[in-house]
Amino acid sequence: MKEYVQRLKDNCPKRRFAFWWIFRLLMVYAFVAGFFKKPFDITDPLQVGANLVAMFAWEILMLCSPKRVFRYMPSVIQTFSILIVFAASFCGKFLNFYYDIRLWDAALHFLGGAGCVFLGYEFACALIKRDKKDASLSMVLLAAVGFSFIGATAWELFEFTFDQVAGMMSGYPGDSQHWSLLLALDTAKAVTLFDPIVPERWPIMDIMGDIVLNTVGALVAYIFLKLVPYRHKGRFKFDFDFAQERETVNV
């Protein structure tokens, strides 16, 4: 345990831990408050609780052995994931921003698509650092964009699974996928990115709008990294000292 704690300290500044815990404590509050909300809806604390666990992903990854690529992921990735999860779960679900603010869901999908490209970029760099190999920028960017599409798909699968499980537990499906036009009527959420033409197409228009925004965000991030490939020093060279034994990242 002592070695694990030291590993966390070596790879993450103290101020970053403090920053993370501000959002984690707010999520704990939302989780507890969900049980006292009237009318009570079990999907509220369930969704917040599931997302709260995701806020500890980096610390969990640091439990892996040095042979695992996850040990080479920088702590900054958790800052991004915490902000996105907080915006989606605490603000979107708990504070109801999805239905009160017109572009809240759209902005999150755009930022999520872009952010997952950066996560994929960092994952590719972690593989390179672990294996002490070099790779072309084109290959790294291809992996990063592919990771973004996998991440977007995984998120939709999570929402679908959560709604199904919530339905089995409460007798009424959850609303992670925002599938109900009835709930969206008379709210800012009723207007989708594309005109559904008929009400029956509203759920699919909402989902397809999410996918389009994920793709646009990924494209913007790809262009940015193409122009500003941080960590990358040339066609194949990376800004890593492969002879260095210590794993400290501190970014």
N, C-alpha and C positions, 0 to 999 in steps of 0.2 A: 504493500500500500504506500509506503514511504517513497519508493521508487516511482510509483505512478503519480503521486502528488508532485514530485519534483519534475517529472516529465511535463505535467500541465504547466507548471511555473516557467519552465524553460521555453515553452512554445507559445505562451500567451501572456501579454502584459496584464498586470493586476487591474488596471483601469478598464480593460475589456471585460474581465469577469464581472466587475461592478456594473458595467453597462448592461450586460446580459441579465443580471439578477433583477434589475429594475423591471424589465419586461416579464420575466418569469414570475415575480411576485404579483404583478397585475393579472397574469393568467391564472395564478392560484386563486386570487380573489374572484375572478370570473367563474372558475370551476365551482367554488363553494357557493357563490351567489346563485348559480344555476339551479341548485336544489331547493332554493327558497323562492324562486320566481313564480309568479301567479299569472296565468295558469301554469302549472308545472308541466314541463316537456323534457323527458329524459334525454332527448337528443342534444339539448343545450350543454349540460355538463359532460356528456359523452364526447361530443365533438371537441370541446375545449380541452378536455383531459387528454384525448388522443394527440392533439396538436402540442400540448404542453410537453409531452414526452419527446417530441421532435426537437424541442429547444435544447435538449441535452445530447444531441447526436455526436458532436465533436468529442465531448468527454468520453462517450461510449466508444468511439472509434479509437481513442488513445489507449484503450485496453488491449488492442490487438498487438500481436507480436511484430517485431521489426520486418518480418518477411511479408507482412500484409501492406498493401499499398496505402491503406487508410491511415497508417501511422505517419505518412508524409504529407497529409493534407493540412494546410495552414489553418490556424484558428479563425482567420477572417471569414472563412466560409460560414461559420456559425453565426457571425454577426448578420450576414445577409439573410440566412434562413430564419433567424429569430425575428427580424423585422418583417419579413414576408408573412410568416406564420402569425405574428401578432396582428398585422394589418388584416389578415384574412379571418382569423378566429376571434380575437378580442373585439376589434373594430367592426369587422364585417358581420359576424354572427352575434356576439354578445351585445354590441351597441346598435345592431341592425343597420349598419351602413350600406349593406347590399341593397336594401330596399329604400333607404332614405336619401342616398347620394347616387345620382344617375350614373356617373362614370367610375364608381368605386371598383366594381367587379372587373370592368374593362381595363382599368389601370393596373390592377393586380395581375391579370393575365399577360398584359404587355410586359410588365416588369419581371414576371415570373419566367417568361420565355427568354428574355434577355439575360436574367440572372443565371438561369440554368446553363447558358452558353459559357459564362464565366466559371461556373462550377465544373463543367466538363473540361474546360481549359486547365483548371487547377488539377483536376483528376489526371489528365494526360501528363501534366508536368510532374505530378507525384509518381506516376509510373516510370517516367524517365529518370527521375532522381533516385528511386529505389533501385532500378536496374542499371543505373550509371550508363545510360545510352543517350544518344542524340537522335533527334527526329526533325523532319522538315516542318516548317510552319504550316504548310498546307495540310499535312496529315493531322497535326494537332488541332487545327481549326475544324477539319472534317469530323474528328472525334468529338469536339466540343459541341458542334451543331447537332450531331447525332444524339449526344447525351441530353440536349435540351428537348428534343422530340420524345425521347424515352421518358424524361421527367414529366413532360406535359401529359403524356399518356398515362403514366403511373398516377398522377394526381386525379385524373378523371376516373380511373379505376378505383382509387381510394374513395372518392365521393360516391360512386355507384355502390361499392361494397358497404360503405357506412349507411347509406339510405336503406339498403336491403336488410342489414342487421338491425337497424333502428326499427324497421317495420315489423320484424319478427318479435322484437322485444316489447313494442308498444302497441302493435296492431295498426299503426299508421306510419308510412315511410317517412324518413327524414327529408330535409330539404337542402342537402349539400349541393345537389346538382341544379337547384332552382328550376325544377321541372313543372311547377304548378303555376299556370296562368292565373288561377283563382287567387292565389296569394299575392301575385304581382300586380293585379288590377288596382288602379288608383294609387300606385306607388311609382317612384322613379324607375324601378326595375322593369316596368311594363314595356318600355321601349327597348327593343333589341337592336343589335348592330345592323341586321338585315330585316327587311319587312317580311313577316311571316305569311302575308297575304290572307291566310285563313287562320283562325285561332288554334286549330289542331296542330299547326306547324310551329307554334311558339316555342315549345321546349327544344326542338331540334335547332331552331334558329339561335337560341341562346347558347347551346353547346357549340354550334359551328362558329358563332361569333367568338367564343373563347379560343377555339383552335386557330382561327385567323389571327387573332391578337397575339397568341403565343408565337406564331410563325413570324409575324412582323417584328416582334420584340427580338426574336432570335436573329433575324436578318440584320437588324440595327447593331446588335452586339457583335455579330460576325464582322461587319464592316469596320467597327471600332477597333477590334483586335487585329484586323488585317492592317490597319493604319498604325496602331499603337500596340505592338505585340510585346507587352511587358514580360520580363523573365527571358525573352528570346533575344539573342545578340546577333544573330545572322541567319543564314539559310538553314543551318543545322545546329548552331551553337546555342546553348542555354546558359543562363546566368547561375550556374550551380558549380560548387566546388566538390566534384565527385570524390576527391581524396579526403574530404572532411568527414570525420567520424560522427561528430555530434549532429543531432537531428533538428536543432533549433531553427525555427522558421521566423518567428516574430514579425509577421506582416499583418 
